[in-house]
Amino acid sequence: MRVLVIHGPNLNLLGEREPGVYGTQTLAQIDELIERTASSLGIEVRIQQHNDEGGIVDAIHAARKDCGAIVINPGAYGHYSYAIADAIAAVAIRAIEVHLSNVYSREAFRRESVVAPVCAGSIAGFGPLSYVLALHAAAAR
């Protein structure tokens, strides 16, 4: 099985961006964790990071050709991007929404996701472990 992992906007700044909220691990370190986890589960992963909404939509569209699941951390786009939600719905690939922080304990606008209704599930608040849990969920199907 191949899984597309999409990191959304500003995640390229992990390790220096609000470490009290997002931790001190860099995106490269999280990608290494994702790759090790995927390997142990027999999953092939393709990992991408996009700061723009269109890049995320394009990546989702491309995944329909060769991926069995998508793990997506849409970042702030999760709270208002109907384009990303529509793209996930359009490709009919199981998607799992991931957030590093507990979005439900933060600002009110972060407590609602427009992406969640088109995903198989959402995992939030476990830092980089959120990605590990999502890969386990992808492998379980």
Secondary structure as the mmCIF struct_conf table of DSSP 4:
data_model
#
loop_
_struct_conf.conf_type_id
_struct_conf.id
_struct_conf.beg_label_comp_id
_struct_conf.beg_label_asym_id
_struct_conf.beg_label_seq_id
_struct_conf.end_label_comp_id
_struct_conf.end_label_asym_id
_struct_conf.end_label_seq_id
STRN STRN1 ARG A 2 HIS A 7
TURN_TY1_P TURN_TY1_P1 PRO A 9 ASN A 10
HELX_RH_3T_P HELX_RH_3T_P1 LEU A 11 LEU A 13
TURN_TY1_P TURN_TY1_P2 LEU A 14 GLU A 16
BEND BEND1 ARG A 17 ARG A 17
HELX_RH_AL_P HELX_RH_AL_P1 PRO A 19 TYR A 22
BEND BEND2 THR A 24 THR A 24
HELX_RH_AL_P HELX_RH_AL_P2 LEU A 27 LEU A 41
TURN_TY1_P TURN_TY1_P3 GLY A 42 GLY A 42
STRN STRN2 GLU A 44 GLN A 49
BEND BEND3 ASN A 51 ASP A 52
HELX_RH_AL_P HELX_RH_AL_P3 GLU A 53 ALA A 63
TURN_TY1_P TURN_TY1_P4 ARG A 64 ASP A 66
BEND BEND4 GLY A 68 GLY A 68
STRN STRN3 ALA A 69 ASN A 73
HELX_RH_3T_P HELX_RH_3T_P2 GLY A 75 HIS A 79
TURN_TY1_P TURN_TY1_P5 TYR A 80 TYR A 80
HELX_RH_AL_P HELX_RH_AL_P4 TYR A 82 VAL A 91
TURN_TY1_P TURN_TY1_P6 ALA A 92 ALA A 92
STRN STRN4 ARG A 94 HIS A 99
BEND BEND5 LEU A 100 SER A 101
HELX_RH_3T_P HELX_RH_3T_P3 VAL A 103 SER A 105
BEND BEND6 ARG A 106 ARG A 106
HELX_RH_3T_P HELX_RH_3T_P4 ALA A 108 ARG A 111
BEND BEND7 VAL A 114 VAL A 115
HELX_RH_3T_P HELX_RH_3T_P5 ALA A 116 VAL A 118
BEND BEND8 CYS A 119 ALA A 120
STRN STRN5 GLY A 121 ALA A 124
BEND BEND9 GLY A 125 PHE A 126
TURN_TY1_P TURN_TY1_P7 GLY A 127 PRO A 128
HELX_RH_AL_P HELX_RH_AL_P5 LEU A 129 ALA A 139
TURN_TY1_P TURN_TY1_P8 ALA A 140 ALA A 140
#
